[in-house]
Amino acid sequence: MADPEFTAPGLPGAGWRGAIRQLWQAKLVRNIATTISGSAGAQAINLALIPVIMRIYGPEAFGVVGTFQSLTIILIPWCALTYPMSIVLPQSERDARGLIRLSLLMAALICGLTALLLYGWGEQASHALGVDLLIPYLMWLPVVMFSSAVLETTQQWLYRNQRFTLTARAATLHALIYNATRSGAGLIMATAPVLVITSSLYYVIHSGLLLIGIRLRREPSVFKASSETKNEPIKTLRQLAAEYRDFPLFRAPQVLINALSVHMPTLVLASAFGAVPAGFFALCLQVLAMPSNFIGKAVGSVYYPRITEAIHARDPVAGLLLRGVLGMSLAGLAPFASLVIAGPWLFDLAFGGQWHTAGEYARWLAISEFAGFIGGPCLVAIPALSLQKVFLVFEIVSTSLRISAVLAGAFFFKDPVAVVMAFAAANVLINLSMIAIVLIKAKRWHRRLFTL
């Protein structure tokens, strides 16, 4: 007989065991757990090998690669005009495959144009921005951009088909191969060019593993239509581009502006104070992104199709989003608080005494990263709720705030720590405002359904 103290009404056999079993049987929870398991393996490998990589290369080399990666991340949103993010949305599989072709075509055209512009004017632009250290690596940028588009397209297709086991296993294997490549190359020649080249393989390795996994596991092909879709109406790429034009018109500029404002401090630090402070900041971004990649990205990849399904079914989503924010708050409290309390000591222990200053940066950045971490479920709801236009305006205002804060720290206070503090304060305000806006819009969206 079940203990009445732990028996919940309506649960067969009840008790806390029945509640746990029922929770686990929920599809959303299982998908999140599967994705987190893959992220856990990937982050465990990162945690094991990143200290090795930091000790091999040092702050200056990492400053160069951090500056290169920041510029890459700023340019990536233009690569496929964020069309890959729309692959999850269509109810028709044929439309989804059309969006795949559209995404890759856009990526090829834009990366080719970028290569021509960099060949002709890349060196002059680097001189003007004060980042001459990037000149030897400019022609790598289009390669990295296109491989990132292939990865995003493949991931969104797998998310659409809820193949979270494949993405989880690929994430773990990718972390091992990617970090082993950087470490092994550094033991042979620990220079900035070696670190930049090996780091540029990030998207190539990850997308390659996913495509191999699709082929080996006989998952739905990214390119070949299934027999069930033959009777679905055919739309041209031009029709699909017009139907999902919100993505290039509003989502792409929003993501671009957000990437610019988040990664601009690395470029400003490199220009104003040199490669070493930029290296400190880049390391902090990478370390603080681990909880986001471990839990935040996993939850986001599951929440995005889940929220899309709820919207198609005209179900309320505000409560779903609020529960996600509260759950993320509980999950992220311990790791981020530990960095705020003991950042310098932890960085000394993990990476060596030469990275002590990076630990001071981490104290401030941990606060802002936590605010962004808890907003993950709301962030992925933006395209599903068709809020791209609203958040384009939001990103313009947010970027203005971030840029003002960073420039004040760099050119008024003339102190790299002041840059980090100002950037962190701006981020906290921006992320909390984003959460509030999405929750309010989600409530209004559902209320409008029953007033029309």
N, C-alpha and C positions, 0 to 999 in steps of 0.2 A: 504493500500500500504506500502511495506517495506521501511524503512528509507534507502535512497541510501548510506548514510555514512557507514552503517553497512552491506550492501549487498555484499556478496561474489559471484563472478561469478561461475555458475555451481551448486549452492546450491538451490534446489527448495524451494521457499518461502523465501529463503535466510535469510540474516541478521545473527546477532551473535547467535540468538536462534537456527537457523537452523544448524549453525556450531557446537554448543554444542550438539544438538540432534544427528547429524551425528557422532560426536566423541564418544558419549556414546553408539551408536549402534555398534561401532567397537568391535569385540569380545575380542581382546587383552585387551582393556581398561576395559571392563566389568569384565573380569576375574581378572585383577589386583585389581580393586576396591572391588570385592567380597572378595578376599584374604586379602586385607588390612583391610577390615571391621572386619574380624575375629581377625586379629592381633591387631587391635585397642582395641577390648574388652579385649583380653588377656593382653595387655600391661597396660591398665587402671587398671586391677586387680593387676598386678605386682607392679605398682607404688603405689597402695593403701596399699598393704600388705608387701612389702619388707622393708619399714621403721619400721614396727612393728616387723618383724623378726629380723632386725639388732639390735633393742633396747632390744629384749628379750635375744638374744644369746651373743652379743658382739664380738669384733674383734678376740679373741683367738679361740673361737669355730668356727667362720666363716673361720679362717685361716686353721683349720683342714679340714673342709669340702671343702674349696677351693683347698687345696692340693690334696685331694682325687679325686675331680672332674677333676682336671687338669690331673692326671694320667689316669683317666678313658677315657677322651677325646683323650689322646695320644694313648691309646690302641684300641679304637673303630675302626679306619680304617682297622685294621687287622682282625676284627671280621668276616666280610663276604667278605673281600677282595674287597670291594666297588662294588661287583656285583649288589647290589640293584640299583645303579645309572644307570645301563644299561637297566632297565625295561622299561623306556620311549622310547628307541630307536627302537626296532624291529617293522616292519610294520605288522608282523603276531602276532595276539593275543596269539596263541598257544606258540610261542617262548617266549613271555613276561611271560606267566604262567610258562614255563619251567625255566626261569631265577629266578622267585620267589622261586621255589623249590630248585634250585641251591644255592641261597643266604642263605636260612634257613639251608640247609644241611651244608654249609661251616661254618656258624655261630655256629651251634651245635658242630661240630668237633673242631673248634678252641677254643671255650669257654671251652669245656671239657679239652683240652690240657692245656689251661691257668690255670684252676683250679688245675690240677696235679702239674704244675710247681710252683705255688704259695704255695701249701701245702708243697712241699718238700724244696723249696729254697727262699720263699718269705721273711722270717724274715732276712736271711743273706743279701739279696739284699737291704732291707730297711736300715739295719745297714751300708752297704757300701755307700749308697746314702745320708746318714745323715737325713733320714726322718722316724725315729723310730715312730713318732706320727701316722703313717699309719698302723702299724703292726696289731692292733686289727680289722682292716676293710678290710684286703687283700682279704678274701674269698668272700666279696661282689662284687668284681670287675667282675668276670665272669657272675654273675647274671645281673649286669648293662649292660655289653657288649652285652649279648644276647638279652635283652629287647630293646636295642638301634637298633639292627639289625632288629628285628620285626617291630619297628616303621618306620625305613627308608624304608623297603620293602613295608609296607602298604601305606606310603605316596607316594612313587613313582608310585605305582599302581593307586592311586587316581589321581595323577597329569596326568598320561597317559590318563585316562578316563575323565580328565577335570572336576572332581567333587570338585570344589573349594568351593562350599557352605558347603559341609560336612566338609572339612578340616578347614574352617573358624569357624564353630560352635564348632567343637571339640577343637580347640585351646583356645577358650574363656572358655569353661567348664573345660578344663584341668588346665588352670591357676587358676581358682577358687578352684578346689579340691586340687591341689598340694600345693598351698600356704596356704590354710586353714589347711591342714594336718600339715605342718611345724609349723604354728603358734599355733595351738591347742596343739600339742605335746610339744612345748616349754613352754607353760603356765603351763603344768603339771611338766615337768622336763627339764630345759634349760641347757642341757649339749651337749658337742660335739658328743658323740655317738648317741644321739637322733636326732641331726641335720643331721648327716651322713646317718643314716638309712632312715629317712623320705625323704631326698634329693635323695636317691637312687631309690625312687619310681617314679621319673620323667618320665622315658621312659615307665614303666609299665602302669601308669595311662593313658598316652597319646595314646599308641598303643591300649590299651583296649577300650578306647572311640571310636577310629576310627573303630575298628572291630565291636563293637556294632552298630555303626552308619551304617556300610555297611549292616549288617543283618536287622536292623529295616527299613531302607529305600529301601531295596531290590536293592542295587547297584550291579554292576558286582562283583561276588565273587572273592576273592583273590585266592582261591584254586580250585573251581569247574569251568570247562570249559563250555562255552555257546554252544548252538546248532549250531551257525553259524561257529564255528571253527572246526567242526568235519571233514570237507573235507580238512583242511590245512595239509601239510606234517608234520610228527612228527620228531623232532630232539631229540636225547638223551642228557642227562645232560653233557656228555663228549663232544659232538659236540658243545653245547652252550658254555661250558667253553672255548673251543678252539676258537670259533668264536669271543667271547668277551674277549679274553685274555689280551687285552690292559688294562683292568681295574685292574686286579691283578698285572700285570707286571709293569705298569706305573702309573695308577691313584692311586692305594692303597699306594705305597711308597710315591707318591707326597703328598697325604692327610696326611699320617702319619708324614712325615717330616715337613709339614706345622703346624700340631697340636703340634708337639714337640717344634718347634721354637716359636709358639705363647704362649703356656702354660708352657714352661720351666721356665720362670721367677718366676712363683709361687713356683715351686719346689726349685729353687736356693735361693729365699728369705727365704723359710721355712728352708732350710738347713743352710744358712749362718747367718740369722738374727732372726730366730724363727717364731712362728706361727702368731704373731701380724702383722708384715709387709706383710706376705703372705696373711693375711686376708684383709688388706687394698687393696692390688693389686687385689685379687679375687673379692672384692666388685666392684672395678672400672671396671673390665672386664664385670661383670654382668650388671651394670648400663649402660655402654657404648654399650653393645650389644642390648639394648632395641630398639634404632632406627633401627639397622640392622634387628632385629627380626620383628619389626613393619612394616617396608617398604621393607628393603633389601631382606629378605627371601621371602616375598610375591611376590615381583617383580621377584626374581630368579626362584621361583616355576612355574611362568607363562611363563617367558622368555625361560626356558629350552625346554619345548615342542614346543614353538613357533619358536625358532631358529632351532630345529630339523626339523620341518615342512618346513621351508624355505630352509634348506639344501637339503632335499629330493626333493623339487621343483626346486632346482638349482637357487634359487633367491639370490640376493646380501644380505649379512647380516652385513657388516661393518657399513652401515648407521643406521641400526636398533640398533646396539650396541652403536654407538656414541650418538644417541638420548637418549638411556637408561642412559649412563654416565652423560650427561648434565642434564637430569631430576632428577637423584639421587643427583647431586650436589646442585640443587635448593632445593630439599626436605630436605637435611641434614644440610644445612648451619646454620639455626637458632639454632637447638638443640645442635649441636656440638660447635658452637661459644659461646653459653651461658655458657657451661662448661669451656671453655678456659678462659673466662672473670671472672666468679664468681664461679669457682669450690669449693673452700674451704667453702665459705659462703653457697652455696647450700647444701653441704654435712652436714654442721652443722645444717642447718634448717631441713633437711629431716631425718637424722639419729642420730643426737645428737653430742655433743662436742667431744666424744671419737673417732669420725670418721673424724675429721678435717684434719688429715694428708692424709687420702684417697682422700680428695678433691684436695690436692696438686698433688697427683699422677694423678688425673683425668684431670688436666689441660694439661699435656703432652700427656696422652694417647688419649685424645679427638682428637688431631691433627692427630695421626696415624690411629685412628679408622675411621675418616672421609675419609682418603685416601682409606681405605679398603671398606668403605661403597659405595663410588661412583663407585668402580670397580665391584660391584655385577653382573651386566649383562655380563661383560666380563668373569668373573670367571665361570659362569654356561655354557658359550659357549665352554669352553675348551674340554670337552668330545664330544660335538656335532661336533666340528671341527677336532676331532681326534688329538688333540695336547698334549695327555698325555705324550708322550715320550719327547717332547720339554720341557714341564713343570716339568717333573721329574728332568731334569738337572737344570732348573730354581730354583726349590725348594731346591736342594742340595746347590746351590750357596747362595740362600736367607737364608737358615738355618745357613750356615757358618757365614754369616754376623750377623744374630741375636745372635747366640751363642757368637761370639766374643764381640759384644756390651754388652751383659748381663754379661759375665764373667769379662770384663774390669770394669764395674760399681761395681760388687760385690767384686772383689779381688784386683783391682788396686786402685780404689777410695774408696772402703770399705764403701759405702753409699747406702742405699736402694733407695733414690731419684735419685742418679746417674744411678742406674740400670734401673729405669723407663725412664729417659731421653734418655739414649742410646738405649733402646729398641724401643722407639717411633720414634727416628730419623731413625733407620734402617727400621722400618715398612713403613714410608712415602716413602722412596726410593724404596722399594720392590714393594709396591702396584702401584705406578705410572709407574714403569717399566712393571708390568704385564699388565696394561691397554694398554700401547703402543704396546707391543708385540702381544697381541690378535688382536688389530685393524689392525696391519700390516699383520698378518697371514690371517685374514679374507679377506682383499683386495686381497692378492695374491691367495688365494683359488679360489675366483670367477674369477679372471683374467685367471687362468690356465684352467678353464672349457671351455673357448672360444679359447684357443690356442692349445688344443690337436687335 
